[in-house]
Amino acid sequence: MNTIRLTVSQALMRFLDQQYVSMDGVEYKFVHGVFGIFGHGNVTGIGEALEFGGTSLIFRRGTSEQGLVHAATAFAKQKNRLGIYACTSSIGPGALNMVTAAATATVNRIPVLLLPGDIFATRQPDPVLQQVEVPWDHTISVNDAFKPVSRYWDRISRPEQLMSACLNAMRVLTDPVETGAVTLSLPQDVQSEAFDYPESLFNKRVHVIDRTPLSERSVQEALLHLKQARKPLILAGGGVHFSLATEVLQQFAEKFGIPVAETQGGKSALPWDHPMNVGGMGVTGSKAANILAREADLILAVGTRLNDFMTASKRAFNPDVQILGLNVASFDAQKMEGVCLRADASAGLKALEIAMEKEGIRTSDSYQQHVRQLMSEWNEEVDRLYAAQIPNGNTQTAAVGCVNRAAGTKDIVVCAAGSLPADLHRLWRSQGPKTYHMEYGFSCMGYEVAGGLGAKLAVDPDAEVYVLVGDGSFLMLNSELVTSLQEGIKMTIVLFDNHGFQCIKNLQMVHGSAGFGNELRYREESTNRLTGNYLPIDYTAYAKSLGAKAYFASDIESLENALATAKKETVTTLIEVKVEPGTMTEWYETWWRCGVPEVSQNPKVEAASQQMREGVAKARPY
């Protein structure tokens, strides 16, 4: 056996550079590069390997460890999990900064490889700079905090451990069921230790992503329910995109006359104006989709986790509805007492299509007319909201509409948190698949700007990426704006300034509060609360100070002009638009469960609590 003497870091980078995935006979390079911030825990190990190791991996320097993992997550999401970036950090605070983003990747089932530096495996020196000492267990470091948010976790304490760790990491990263954040914790001394690795470790490896077929038994069980259904509804989740099943879904819906509602992850599976597309589903969904969900006698849930926003906290459907869970993960397929149809979304839909065609299954003309009527009414509502005006201010819905009209057929919208996800899920008119990029599994504030960077890296350079972000989320994490300038990766950031966390203020007020602690206001001496004037933050000046192009839009006309100018810019551009609080969309035919105090000094809160208990009683128990 031929060997080559390399450090752990050099070997790891060589291994990653030779990893590929194959799906439907098409081969893709899997690891494109490494995002990182160097410190004493990785600069002389992984840093040296990237500088002198001779691989094709590109290194991209981030400005926030959390942000760079968000960027890697967005890249992999936009690539339909067929390509990733690894992320490296120093020890201690640098490593811990990645934990939140690791959870974001894992919740969304997105492959991300994390390579945090760790304390010395020799325990000398002890304690090292930035080490958190655990007096009762010296085997623990802060990197153990990654365990609950990782799908695979390992600590490389000896150079030879790297070999099995790399193979296990790739096993999880390329598995559609198991994928998420993978953490290989790298003590800084071990990173630089050498070992005689077998040359075969660095051969090209192609990891084949096989499509899980739908068993014949499952097909027949599904048919029993599909033949009886008179008002079926498809709920399309992110798995439709990851299995490259958008065309298959469209053909399925058309052939059998079944309307399609979309989750946040599934949105853009069908064009917005497709006759079978009834829009977003659930708490952030359209009126049409939510009415059809309540009326449905069968739900075919394709590639979705069925979270509480999509199911309106298990109240979206009538109590007798039959759920068919078509999902590559049985964990998701059986939720809400669904019939488990364990299969890849594309393969599963094709198998059902063949069987249903033989049975002559198709919805009635009257049902399809009902669907068209609901969608006609909903499109009128979207038009109304996109044109909504108020005196001396801008509505959020009109500003969203303005950006929507400016976006081209290939352009991508990126968002994650606040009130914008609801407006986008309900109103945004996606023209093609993968043009809607929403991180709503974790709804992680601060994902947006970093996510825009990662999404832009993954797409056709001619496609514009529009990052829609509220001021609250922008303030939480905007540092990868600088990375985009450094790397020459252009995106357009549309910052909706409504003076704070208006989404959560609205949630307060719905449940009895007058609004407390959520706005960017000065503290008022008379009340000792944040009830003073709004903070006069100049986001345009801030973006310009970083080197970005920036424009202020005082009204919809100036927003249109700024968007047109931004298309011509070659660097990241920020457009600040003031929107009045409370001008986002409201709930349509839906409900959401919150914990409301049963006892309060405010009778409105107690009344809201009673209403909540009544609502809980009407929800499905499991």
C-alpha positions in Angstrom: 0.0 0.0 0.0 1.4 3.3 -1.1 1.3 6.1 1.5 1.8 9.8 1.6 2.9 11.8 4.7 0.6 14.7 5.3 -0.7 16.7 8.3 -4.3 16.1 9.4 -5.3 19.4 7.8 -3.6 18.7 4.5 -5.1 15.3 4.3 -8.6 16.6 5.1 -8.4 19.3 2.4 -7.1 16.7 -0.1 -9.9 14.3 0.8 -12.6 17.0 0.5 -11.3 18.1 -2.9 -12.0 14.6 -4.3 -15.6 14.2 -3.2 -18.4 14.1 -5.8 -22.1 13.2 -5.8 -24.1 11.7 -8.6 -27.9 11.9 -9.1 -29.8 10.4 -12.1 -26.4 9.8 -13.7 -25.3 13.4 -13.5 -22.1 14.0 -11.5 -21.5 17.1 -9.4 -18.4 18.3 -7.5 -19.6 18.2 -3.9 -17.2 20.4 -1.9 -16.5 23.7 -3.7 -14.5 25.5 -1.0 -14.1 26.6 2.5 -15.5 29.6 4.3 -13.5 30.6 7.3 -12.1 33.1 9.8 -8.6 32.3 11.0 -7.4 32.4 14.6 -4.8 30.6 16.7 -7.0 27.4 16.7 -6.9 26.9 12.9 -4.6 29.3 11.1 -1.4 27.2 11.3 -3.3 24.0 10.6 -6.2 24.3 8.2 -4.9 27.7 7.1 -1.5 26.3 6.0 -3.3 23.4 4.2 -5.4 25.8 2.2 -2.5 28.1 1.5 0.1 25.5 0.4 -1.9 22.3 0.0 -2.4 22.5 -3.7 -6.1 21.7 -3.8 -8.7 23.4 -6.0 -10.7 24.4 -3.0 -11.3 28.1 -2.8 -11.0 29.9 0.5 -13.5 32.7 1.2 -12.9 34.8 4.3 -16.0 35.6 6.3 -16.6 38.4 8.8 -18.8 36.5 11.2 -18.5 32.8 11.9 -22.3 32.5 12.1 -22.7 34.5 8.9 -20.3 32.3 7.0 -22.2 29.1 8.0 -25.4 30.8 6.9 -23.8 31.5 3.6 -22.7 27.9 3.3 -26.2 26.7 4.2 -27.8 29.0 1.5 -25.3 27.8 -1.1 -26.2 24.1 -0.4 -29.9 24.9 -0.3 -29.8 26.7 -3.6 -27.8 23.8 -5.1 -30.5 21.3 -4.0 -27.9 19.8 -1.6 -25.7 18.7 -4.5 -22.8 21.1 -3.5 -21.5 22.4 -0.3 -18.9 24.7 1.4 -17.0 23.7 4.5 -16.6 26.2 7.3 -13.6 26.6 9.6 -13.2 28.6 12.8 -10.7 29.1 15.6 -11.4 27.7 19.1 -13.7 29.0 21.8 -15.8 32.0 20.7 -15.1 31.5 17.0 -16.4 28.0 17.2 -19.4 28.8 19.4 -20.4 31.5 16.9 -21.3 28.7 14.5 -23.7 26.8 16.7 -26.8 28.8 15.9 -26.1 28.5 12.2 -25.4 24.8 12.6 -28.9 24.4 14.0 -30.3 26.4 11.1 -28.7 23.9 8.7 -29.8 20.8 10.6 -33.4 22.0 11.1 -33.7 22.6 7.3 -32.0 19.3 6.4 -29.1 21.1 4.6 -25.6 19.7 4.4 -22.9 21.8 6.0 -19.5 20.7 7.1 -18.2 22.5 10.2 -14.5 22.3 11.1 -14.1 24.2 14.4 -10.7 24.4 16.0 -10.4 22.8 19.5 -8.2 22.9 22.5 -4.9 20.9 22.6 -5.5 17.2 22.6 -2.3 16.9 24.7 -3.9 19.2 27.2 -0.7 21.2 27.2 -0.8 24.1 27.5 -3.7 24.0 29.8 -5.8 26.2 29.8 -5.1 27.6 26.3 -6.3 31.0 25.3 -10.1 31.1 24.8 -10.6 27.7 26.5 -13.6 27.3 28.8 -12.5 24.9 31.5 -14.9 22.3 32.8 -13.5 21.2 36.2 -15.6 18.0 36.4 -14.8 16.7 32.9 -11.6 17.6 31.1 -12.8 15.7 28.0 -15.3 18.5 27.3 -14.7 21.7 25.4 -17.1 24.2 24.0 -17.2 22.2 20.8 -19.4 19.6 22.6 -22.1 22.3 22.2 -22.4 21.2 18.6 -23.6 17.8 19.5 -27.4 18.5 19.8 -27.4 20.5 16.5 -25.3 18.2 14.4 -26.3 15.1 12.5 -22.8 13.7 12.9 -20.2 14.8 15.4 -16.6 13.7 15.9 -13.4 14.9 17.6 -10.2 14.0 15.8 -7.9 13.3 18.7 -5.3 11.3 16.7 -4.3 11.7 13.1 -5.4 8.2 12.0 -9.0 8.9 13.3 -9.4 11.3 10.3 -9.9 8.5 7.9 -13.1 7.0 9.4 -14.3 10.4 10.4 -14.1 11.7 6.8 -16.0 8.7 5.4 -18.8 9.0 8.1 -19.0 12.7 7.4 -19.6 12.1 3.7 -22.1 9.4 4.5 -24.3 11.8 6.4 -23.7 14.9 4.2 -24.9 13.0 1.1 -27.8 11.1 2.7 -31.2 12.9 1.9 -32.6 11.5 5.2 -29.7 12.0 7.6 -28.2 15.2 6.2 -27.7 18.4 8.2 -24.7 19.9 10.0 -21.7 17.7 10.3 -19.1 18.7 12.9 -15.5 17.5 12.9 -13.8 19.0 15.9 -10.1 19.6 15.3 -7.7 20.1 18.2 -5.2 22.7 17.1 -2.2 20.5 17.8 -3.7 17.5 16.0 -4.4 19.6 12.9 -0.7 20.0 12.4 0.5 16.4 13.2 1.6 14.3 10.4 0.7 10.7 9.5 1.4 8.3 6.6 -2.1 8.2 5.0 -2.9 5.6 2.3 -2.9 7.3 -1.1 -6.2 5.6 -1.9 -7.9 7.9 0.7 -7.5 10.7 -1.8 -8.9 8.9 -4.8 -11.9 10.5 -6.5 -15.1 9.3 -4.7 -18.5 9.6 -6.2 -21.4 9.2 -3.7 -24.5 8.1 -5.5 -27.8 9.5 -4.3 -30.2 6.8 -5.1 -33.9 7.6 -5.4 -35.9 5.6 -2.8 -38.7 3.9 -4.7 -42.3 3.7 -3.5 -43.1 0.1 -2.6 -46.0 -1.6 -4.4 -47.7 -2.1 -1.1 -47.6 1.6 -0.4 -48.9 2.4 -3.9 -51.9 0.1 -3.3 -52.6 1.6 0.2 -52.4 5.1 -1.2 -54.8 4.1 -4.1 -57.5 3.0 -1.6 -57.6 6.5 -0.2 -57.0 8.4 -3.5 -59.9 6.6 -5.2 -62.3 7.8 -2.5 -61.1 11.4 -2.4 -63.3 14.0 -3.9 -61.5 17.1 -2.7 -57.8 16.2 -2.6 -55.1 18.8 -2.0 -51.3 18.5 -2.5 -49.0 20.2 0.0 -45.6 20.6 -1.7 -42.6 21.0 0.6 -38.9 21.6 0.1 -38.4 17.9 -0.7 -40.0 18.6 -4.1 -37.0 20.9 -5.0 -34.4 18.6 -3.4 -35.6 15.7 -5.5 -35.7 17.8 -8.6 -39.4 17.0 -8.9 -41.0 20.3 -9.9 -41.8 19.2 -13.5 -43.1 15.8 -12.2 -45.3 17.6 -9.7 -46.7 19.9 -12.3 -47.6 17.0 -14.6 -49.1 15.1 -11.7 -51.3 18.1 -10.7 -52.4 18.8 -14.2 -53.2 15.1 -15.1 -55.4 14.5 -12.0 -56.8 18.0 -11.5 -55.4 18.3 -7.9 -54.6 21.8 -6.6 -51.1 22.4 -5.1 -50.5 24.4 -1.9 -46.9 25.3 -1.1 -44.9 25.4 2.1 -42.2 28.0 2.6 -39.6 25.4 1.5 -41.8 24.3 -1.4 -42.8 27.7 -2.8 -41.8 28.1 -6.5 -42.4 24.4 -7.2 -45.0 25.7 -9.6 -45.2 29.1 -11.3 -47.5 31.4 -9.4 -50.0 31.6 -12.3 -50.2 27.9 -12.9 -53.9 26.9 -12.8 -53.3 24.3 -10.0 -51.1 26.5 -7.8 -53.2 27.8 -4.9 -50.4 29.6 -3.1 -48.9 29.4 0.3 -50.4 27.2 3.0 -51.0 27.7 6.7 -50.5 30.6 9.1 -48.6 32.5 6.4 -50.7 31.1 3.5 -53.3 32.4 1.1 -57.0 32.4 1.7 -57.6 30.1 -1.2 -55.1 27.4 0.1 -56.4 27.6 3.6 -60.1 27.2 2.5 -59.2 24.3 0.3 -57.2 22.7 3.2 -60.2 23.0 5.5 -62.5 21.4 2.9 -60.1 18.7 1.8 -60.9 15.1 2.4 -57.3 14.0 1.5 -53.9 15.8 1.8 -51.0 14.4 -0.2 -48.0 15.9 1.8 -45.0 15.7 -0.5 -41.5 16.4 1.0 -42.6 18.5 4.0 -42.0 18.3 7.7 -45.6 19.5 8.5 -44.5 22.1 11.0 -47.0 24.1 12.9 -47.0 27.1 10.5 -48.0 24.9 7.6 -50.6 23.0 9.6 -51.9 26.0 11.5 -50.9 24.2 14.7 -52.8 21.1 13.5 -56.0 23.0 12.9 -55.7 23.6 9.1 -57.5 20.4 8.1 -60.9 19.0 9.0 -60.8 16.2 11.7 -61.6 13.4 9.2 -59.0 14.3 6.6 -56.7 11.5 5.4 -53.1 12.5 5.2 -50.7 10.7 2.8 -47.1 11.5 3.7 -44.8 11.1 0.7 -41.4 11.6 2.1 -37.9 10.1 1.8 -37.8 10.2 5.7 -40.3 8.0 7.4 -39.9 10.3 10.5 -41.7 13.0 8.5 -44.0 10.8 6.4 -45.9 9.4 9.4 -46.6 12.8 11.1 -50.2 13.7 12.0 -51.2 10.0 11.7 -50.4 10.1 8.0 -50.1 7.0 5.8 -46.3 6.6 5.5 -45.3 6.6 1.8 -41.6 6.4 2.2 -40.0 7.4 -1.1 -38.2 10.0 -3.0 -40.6 12.7 -4.0 -40.0 12.3 -7.8 -40.0 8.5 -7.7 -43.1 8.4 -5.5 -45.1 10.8 -7.6 -44.3 8.9 -10.8 -45.3 5.6 -9.2 -48.6 7.1 -8.0 -49.2 8.6 -11.4 -49.0 5.3 -13.2 -51.4 3.6 -10.7 -53.9 6.5 -10.6 -53.9 6.8 -14.4 -54.9 3.1 -14.6 -57.8 3.8 -12.2 -59.0 6.8 -14.2 -58.7 9.1 -11.1 -59.4 12.8 -11.7 -61.2 15.4 -9.7 -64.5 16.7 -10.8 -65.0 19.7 -13.1 -67.0 21.4 -10.3 -64.1 21.0 -7.8 -61.6 22.4 -10.3 -64.0 25.4 -11.0 -64.1 26.0 -7.2 -60.3 26.1 -7.2 -60.2 28.5 -10.1 -62.8 30.8 -8.4 -60.9 30.9 -5.1 -57.6 31.7 -6.9 -59.3 34.4 -9.0 -60.5 36.0 -5.8 -57.0 35.6 -4.2 -55.2 37.1 -7.1 -57.5 40.2 -6.8 -56.5 40.4 -3.1 -52.8 40.2 -4.0 -53.3 43.0 -6.6 -55.1 45.1 -4.0 -52.3 44.6 -1.4 -49.6 45.3 -4.0 -51.3 48.6 -4.7 -52.2 49.5 -1.1 -51.5 53.1 -0.2 -51.7 55.2 3.0 -51.3 58.9 3.6 -47.7 60.0 4.3 -46.1 56.6 4.2 -45.5 53.3 2.4 -47.3 50.0 3.1 -45.1 46.9 3.4 -47.2 45.0 0.9 -46.8 47.7 -1.8 -43.1 47.7 -1.3 -43.0 43.9 -1.6 -45.0 44.2 -4.8 -42.6 46.7 -6.2 -39.6 44.4 -5.7 -41.7 41.5 -7.1 -42.4 43.4 -10.3 -38.7 44.3 -10.7 -37.5 40.7 -10.4 -36.8 38.8 -13.6 -37.8 35.2 -14.4 -34.4 33.9 -13.1 -34.0 36.3 -10.2 -34.1 35.0 -6.6 -35.6 36.4 -3.5 -34.0 35.6 -0.1 -35.5 36.0 3.3 -35.8 34.4 6.7 -37.5 36.2 9.6 -39.9 38.8 10.8 -43.1 39.8 9.0 -41.6 39.6 5.6 -41.8 35.7 5.3 -45.6 35.9 5.7 -46.0 38.6 3.1 -43.7 36.7 0.7 -45.3 33.4 1.2 -48.7 34.9 0.6 -48.0 37.4 -2.1 -44.7 36.8 -3.9 -45.3 35.7 -7.5 -42.5 33.2 -8.3 -42.0 32.6 -12.0 -39.7 29.7 -11.9 -38.3 26.9 -9.7 -35.7 27.8 -7.1 -36.4 31.5 -7.4 -37.8 31.7 -3.8 -35.2 31.1 -1.1 -36.8 31.2 2.4 -35.1 29.9 5.5 -38.2 29.3 7.6 -37.3 26.0 9.3 -35.4 27.9 11.9 -36.5 31.4 10.8 -33.1 32.5 12.0 -32.7 36.3 12.2 -29.5 37.4 10.6 -29.6 34.7 7.9 -30.7 37.1 5.2 -27.6 39.0 4.1 -25.3 36.0 4.5 -27.9 33.8 2.8 -28.0 36.2 -0.1 -24.2 35.8 -0.4 -24.4 32.0 -0.5 -27.3 31.9 -2.9 -25.6 34.2 -5.3 -22.5 32.0 -5.3 -24.7 29.0 -6.3 -26.7 30.5 -9.2 -26.3 31.7 -12.7 -24.2 34.9 -12.5 -26.8 36.7 -14.6 -29.5 36.1 -12.0 -30.1 38.9 -9.5 -30.4 38.0 -5.9 -32.8 40.2 -3.9 -32.3 40.0 -0.1 -35.5 41.3 1.6 -34.7 42.0 5.3 -36.3 44.0 8.1 -34.3 46.5 10.1 -34.4 44.3 13.2 -32.9 41.3 11.4 -30.4 43.5 9.5 -29.0 44.9 12.8 -28.6 41.4 14.2 -26.2 40.2 11.5 -25.2 42.1 8.4 -21.4 41.6 8.3 -21.3 39.4 5.2 -22.2 42.5 3.2 -18.5 43.2 3.6 -17.6 39.7 2.4 -19.8 40.2 -0.7 -17.8 43.4 -1.5 -14.5 41.7 -0.8 -15.4 38.8 -3.1 -17.1 40.9 -5.8 -20.4 39.0 -5.3 -23.2 41.4 -6.0 -26.6 41.2 -4.5 -29.4 43.8 -3.9 -30.5 44.2 -0.3 -33.9 45.8 0.2 -34.1 46.9 3.8 -37.6 47.4 5.2 -37.3 49.9 8.0 -40.4 49.7 10.3 -38.6 50.7 13.5 -38.0 47.3 15.1 -39.7 43.9 15.6 -43.2 44.8 14.3 -44.0 41.1 13.6 -43.6 40.3 17.3 -45.4 43.5 18.4 -48.4 42.4 16.3 -48.3 39.0 17.9 -48.4 40.7 21.3 -51.3 42.8 20.4 -53.3 39.9 19.0 -53.0 38.4 22.5 -54.0 41.3 24.6 -50.9 43.5 24.8 -50.7 47.1 23.9 -47.2 46.5 22.5 -44.2 46.3 24.7 -40.4 46.3 24.2 -40.2 45.5 20.5 -39.6 48.9 18.8 -36.4 50.8 18.3 -37.4 53.7 20.5 -35.6 55.8 23.1 -36.3 55.1 26.8 -38.8 57.7 28.1 -38.0 59.0 31.6 -41.6 59.4 32.6 -42.5 55.8 31.9 -39.0 54.2 32.2 -40.0 52.2 29.2 -39.0 52.2 25.5 -41.9 54.6 24.5 -39.9 57.6 23.3 -39.2 58.7 19.8 -37.9 56.3 17.2 -34.1 56.0 16.8 -33.0 57.9 13.7 -30.8 55.2 12.1 -29.4 56.0 8.7 -29.0 52.6 7.1 -28.1 54.1 3.7 -25.1 56.0 5.2 -24.0 52.8 7.0 -24.0 50.8 3.8 -22.1 53.5 2.0 -19.5 53.6 4.7 -18.8 49.9 4.1 -18.3 50.5 0.4 -21.6 49.4 -0.9 -23.9 51.4 -3.2 -26.9 52.6 -1.3 -30.1 54.4 -2.0 -33.0 55.7 0.1 -36.5 55.2 -1.2 -39.1 57.6 0.2 -42.0 56.2 -1.8 -42.9 53.5 -4.2 -41.9 55.5 -7.3 -38.4 56.1 -5.8 -38.2 52.5 -4.9 -38.9 51.5 -8.5 -36.2 53.9 -9.7 -33.7 52.6 -7.1 -34.4 49.0 -8.1 -33.8 49.9 -11.7 -30.5 51.6 -10.8 -29.4 48.7 -8.6 -29.7 46.3 -11.6 -27.0 48.3 -13.3 -24.7 48.3 -10.4 -21.8 45.9 -10.2 -21.4 45.8 -6.4 -23.7 44.9 -3.6 -26.4 47.6 -3.3 -28.6 48.4 -0.4 -32.0 50.2 -0.8 -33.6 51.5 2.4 -37.3 51.9 2.3 -39.4 53.2 5.1 -42.6 51.2 5.7 -45.3 52.0 8.2 -45.7 49.6 11.1 -48.8 47.4 10.9 -49.0 47.5 7.1 -48.1 43.8 6.5 -50.6 41.1 5.7 -53.0 39.6 8.3 -53.9 36.0 8.8 -56.3 34.4 6.3 -58.6 31.6 7.4 -56.0 30.3 9.9 -54.9 30.1 13.5 -51.6 29.6 15.4 -51.1 28.3 18.9 -49.1 30.4 21.4 -48.7 30.2 25.1 -50.9 32.9 26.5 -50.9 33.6 30.3 -54.0 32.2 32.0 -53.7 34.8 34.7 -52.9 38.5 34.1 -53.5 42.0 35.4 -54.8 42.8 31.9 -58.3 41.3 31.2 -57.6 41.4 27.5 -54.7 38.9 28.0 -57.0 36.6 30.1 -59.6 36.8 27.3 -57.0 35.9 24.7 -56.0 33.0 26.9 -59.5 31.7 27.0 -59.8 32.0 23.2 -56.5 30.1 22.9 -57.7 27.3 25.1 -60.9 27.0 22.9 -58.7 26.9 19.8 -56.5 24.2 21.2 -59.5 22.0 21.9 -60.3 22.1 18.2 -56.8 21.0 17.1 -55.8 17.5 16.2 -54.2 15.8 19.2 -51.3 14.3 17.2 
